Amino acid sequence: MLEASPSEPDETIVPKQEWLLTPGPLTTARTVRESMLKDWGSWDTEFRQLTADIRQQVLDIAVNDHSIREEYDCVPLQGSGTFVVEAMLGTLLPKQSKTLVLINGAYGKRIATTLSYLGRQYVTLDKGDFLPPLPHEVEAMLDADPDITHLVIVHCETSSGIANPLKELAALARKRNLGLLVDSMSAFGAMPADAGELGYDALVSSANKCIEGAPGFGFVIARKKLLEASRGNSHSISLDVFEQWDNMNRTGQWRFTPPTHVVAAFAEGLRLHREEGGAEARLKRYVDNRDTLVDGMRERGFETLLSERWLSPIIVTFFNPAHSNFDFAAFYDGLKSRGFVIYPGKLTEVDSFRVGCIGRIDTQVMQQLLRAVDETLNELSVDDASPGADALSQRNLLDEYLEAS
């Protein structure tokens, strides 16, 4: 069991703290929150060492093969995850590049929108709300367009909760000699993302996801030779990854005011990550959370959007019950009043909601959530949580698509 009792949320820092069952921001450990009580000077030697330490510790997670460790570096950057994705795209994609963006949810679409703003050439493979991009489909697009130079992939698309086939698509990128950029915002630190195995040029993630820190900055893990070649390529003074990297290496400083408290929280999150057993142990806890959640919800009649093969351990999408008394807003409020915050769905075809499995939570928290679901459904007079036929047809579409492929 984790250091905060699931039956009694820790109230030493924030009174009546709720469990955040979202893909980030998420529930953090008490010591992570306590680490933000100290004020730091951004030019102070101690803070500069803290920045250097977190950069190296992120690389410890990202690069298992020490023979290639020196090929990569970690560049923290202020802002939300989207800031860091834009920084990666705007700095590391050459102006004359042409990128294939794989889309099966909101975050793939956001990458395409960002490239439009940046004026970079791109094409898309858009699979709608949740269908995974499969290697043979990507290869067909590459055959049809030899001008494509780069591939951009969302590791875990939290719109639906799908874990995309990153390993297979990375192998294809290597085979075709394409630059590979990975948005691993919600997955890095738990789901496998080893640079040696995948061979990506760059990967981005955020402080407030699987490392279980606080929101406020993200980081780019990139090949040094790519960073060196990107000088002068960025569209933005504040989102220039090269300039941030160069300045940090020369001075130890962030170029602009750093989120000092959040950096300290991230350092504590990394310490807890190591203490737990690293990415493998964290993944196991998240998988256990997911399995407890999914099994319990199915026992109550709920159905998942995705079948087992594609369910990520990050967040799970459930169809709304078809029962006439079910109302998501009332369901959300009922759970929140019992100490649980979930997410609305992002599907366009059917109504759904999402429940996150990451953060400083364990299976006991999930069991408590299931009891809160029972109480809330009873309060709403919903005695059947099963979805309608139109919802199940969406999952059947996925199964048929995979079987035909």
N, C-alpha and C positions, 0 to 999 in steps of 0.2 A: 504494500500500500504506500502511496506517496505521502510526503510530509504533512500535507493539509488533509484533514479528515473529510472524506466524501460526505459523511452524514452531517457534518457541521462545518460549512465553508469558513475558511480562515477570515476572521474579522479584526485581526490585529492592526491592519493597515487601512483597509477600506470596509466600513461597516456594511453588513448585510450584502456581502459580495455574492454576485450571481455567477453560475457556471456558464462561460461563453462557449457554446457548442457551434462555433463558426470556423471558417478557414483562416482567421486572423483579422483583427486582433483576437487574442484568445486568452484563456485563463493562464496566469503566470504563477510561479512559485512565490512564496512569501519573501524569500531571500532576493529574488529578482526585483521585487518592488522596493524592498529595503535598500537595495544598492543605489536607488535613485534619490535617496535622502541626502546624499553628499553633493555639494557644489564643487565643480571642477573649473580650473582655469584652462582655457583651450591651448595656451602657449606653455603650460606647465610641463616640466620634464616627465612627471608621473603620468599625465594624460597622454603625452606623446608615446610613452612606453605602452600604455594601455592600447592605443591604436595599433601599434606595431604587433602587439601580442595577438589581438583578435584577427589581424590579417593572416598571421602564420597559423593560427588555430583553425581558421576556415580552410586553409590549404591542406591542413592535416586531414580534414574530412573529405576534401574534394579529390586529392591525388594520393592514391594508395601506393603507387609505384614510385619509390624514391629516386629511381634512375631518371625519371622525367619531371621530378618536382621543380627543378630550376627552370623548366620551360613555361611555367605558369606563375601568375601573381594575382593577388586579391586587391581590389580597389573599392573601398567603401565610398558611398555617395549619399548625401542628404536627400530626404524625400521619401515618398511612398514607393511601392513596387513599380507603379507605372512610370515614375520618374526614371527609375533605373533601367527599365526596359527601353525607354526612349533614348536614354544615354548610350546604351549598348548599340542600338540600331544606328543612331546618328553619328556615333564615333567610329564604329568598327566596320560598317558597311561602306565600301568605296562608293563614291558618287556615281560611278559608271556600272555599278553592280546591278544584277537582276535577281530578285529573291523569290523563291517559292514559299508562300506562307500556308501552313497546314491549319485549317480552321475546323473546329467542331465545338464551338462555344464562344462566349463573350470575349475571352481573352485572346483567342486567335484573331477575332474580328478587330479587337483593339490594336493588335500589331499591324494589321493591314491599314487601319485608319492612321496610325502613326507614320507609316511609310508614305502615305498620301501627303501628310503634312510636311514630311521631310523632302518630298520630291524624288524619292528613290523608286526605281522601276520595280514592280513586283507583279506576280500572278498568284492566284489562290487555288487551292483545292479545298472547297467548302463542303463539308459533310453534314451541315445543318447543326441541330442541337446537340447531338451526342454520338453519331456514328464515328468510329475510329478511322483515321487515314491509314490505309494498308500499303505495305511496301510496293506491291505490284501496281497500284494506282499511281503512286508517286513516280515510279520508274517510267510508266507510260507518259506522264507529263514531261519528264526529263527527256525522253526520246523525242517527243514532239517539239521541244523547245531547247535546243542546245545552247542558247544564250544564258540560261539560268546558271548563276554562279554560287548561290547560297540557298540554304534551307533553314527555315525557322520553325521550331517545334515548341508547343506548350507541353511540358512534362505531364502535369496533372491538371486537366481542365476542370476547375471547380464549379463551373456552371452546371455540369451534370455529375461531377465526381468521377469521371472516367480517367483511368491511368492509360495514357497513350503508349503505343509500342515503341518507346524511345530506343531501346537497344537495337531493334531490327532496322529502324530508320537511320540510326547513326551508322550502322554497318553499310547501308546503302549510300549515305553521304561520303563515306570513305572510299567506297568502290568507284563512285563517280567523281571523286576529287572535288567535292563541294565544300565550301565553308559551312560549318554547322553552328548555329546559335540556338541556345536552349533557354526558354523561360521556365525555370524550375522554382518559381516563386513559392509555391505551396508544398513542394516536395523535398527540396534539398535539406539534408540533415536527417532524413528518415529513409525515403525511397532511394534505391541505388542510383548514383550519378557519378561514378568514378571517371575522372578525366582520361586515365590510361586505357580503360576499357572502351569508352565511348568516343574518345578522340575529338571532342568538341573544340571549336575555336574559342567560344565564350559561353558562359552560363551565368544567369542572374538569379538572385534570391533576395529575401528580405529578413530583417532582424526579428520580425514578429510572427514567424511561422513555426517551422519544426525545431528551430533552436529555442523557441519559447521565450523570446525577449519581448521588448516593448516596441511599438511602431515608431518610426522616425527616420530610418535609413535602410538602404539596401546595399548590395555589393555585387560587383562584377568579377568573376573569375575568368581570366583570359590568358591566351598565349602571349608571352612577352614580345615575341617578334611581331605579332599583330598589333599590340599596343604601340610599339615603336614605329610601325608603318602608318599609324593613324594620326600622326601629328598634323594639325591643321585641317582635319577632315570634319570636325564637329560643326553643327549648325548653331551651337549654343555655348555661351561662355560658362554657364553654371552646370551644364550637362556634358561637359567635355571630359570624357574618361581619361584620355591621354594626359591632359593638364593636371587632373587630380592625381593620377599615378605618378607623374613626373615630380610634382610638388611634394607629395608624401615621401617619395624616395630621397629627395634632396634635403628636405627640412623636417620630416616627421609630422608635418602639419596638414590639416584639412585646409583647402584654399579659402573657404568661407566658414562662418561660424558653425562649428559642429554641434550636433545634438548630444552634448556631453553626458547628460543623465542617461540617455538611451544607449549610448556606447557602453557605459558602466553596467547597465542592465544586461546588455548582450554578452559582455564578458562573464557575468555570473551565469547567464543561460548556457554559455559554452562550458563553463565548469560543471554545471549539473549534467549537461549532455555527456561529457567524459565520464563523470561519476556513475551515470546510469549504465554505461557500457557502449557509448557511441551510437552511430546510426543504426546498427543492427539491433541493439536492444530497444532503441526508441521505436523503430519500425515494429518490433514485436508487440510493444505495448499498444501502439495505434491499431495494429491488426486485431488484437484481442478486444479493444474498444469497439471496433467496427463489427466484429462477429457477434459480440454480446448485444449490440444495438440492433443489428439486422435480424438476428434470430428472435429477439424479443418483439420487435415490431411486426414481424411476420406472424408470430403467434397471436397477435392482436388483429390480424387481418390486413395490415398495411403491406404494400408491395413496393419493391425497389424499381427504379427506372432501368437499372442495368442488371444483367445476369452476373453470376459469380466471377466469371473470367475477367470482367472489366471493372469490377468494384474496386475503387482505390481505398487505401486506409486513411485518407485525408478527410473526405466528406462524402456523405451518401445522400442521394436524391430519392425521396419517396413521393409517390403519387398521392394527391389529396383523396380522401375517401369520397365516394360518390353519394354518401348519405346526405339527404336534404338538409339536415341540421348542422352539417359541418361547415364552419366558416373559418378560414385560416387566421384572420385577425383575432377572432375570439380564442382560437386554439393557441396562438402565439401568446396572447395576454394571459391565458390560463397557465401556460408553462412558465412564463416569466414570473407570475405571482408566486410560483412554487420554486423559484430560484434557477430557472434554466432559460437561456436565450438561444434561439435557433435562427435560421435564415430562411427568407422566402425563396421560392424557386426562380429559375431563370429560363425555363423552357418556354418556347413560343407555341407549341402544339397542344400541350395539356397543362393543367394546374398541378403544381408540385411544391414541395418544401425541402429544405436541406438541413442535415444535422452533421456538424463537424465531429471528428474523432480525435483531433489533435489538441495540444495544450496540456497543462498540468492536471490531467484527469486520468482516471483508471476505470476498470470495469465496475467498481462499486458505484462510481458516479453514474455510469450508464444504467445500472440497475435502479438507482434512485430516479433517473429520468423516466424509465419505463413505468414506475409507480406513479409519477406525476402525469404521464400520458393517460394512464387508466383513470385517474381522478378527473382530469380535464375532459376526457371523452364522456365520462359519466355526467359531469356538470353540463355538457352541451347536449346531453341525451342522444349521443351517437353510439348505437349498439352494434354497428357494423362498419369497420374501417377499410373495407375492401374498395378498390377503385372501380371505375366503370370500364366497359369493354373498350372504349376509345383509348383509354390510357394503356391497357394491356396490349393493344394492337401496336403501340409504339415499341414496347419491348420485343414483341414478336418480330417487328421489322428488323431490329438489331440482330436477333438470332438468325433470321432468314438471310440477312445480308452476309453474316459471317459464314454461314453454311455454304452459300453460293460462291463465296470467295475462296 
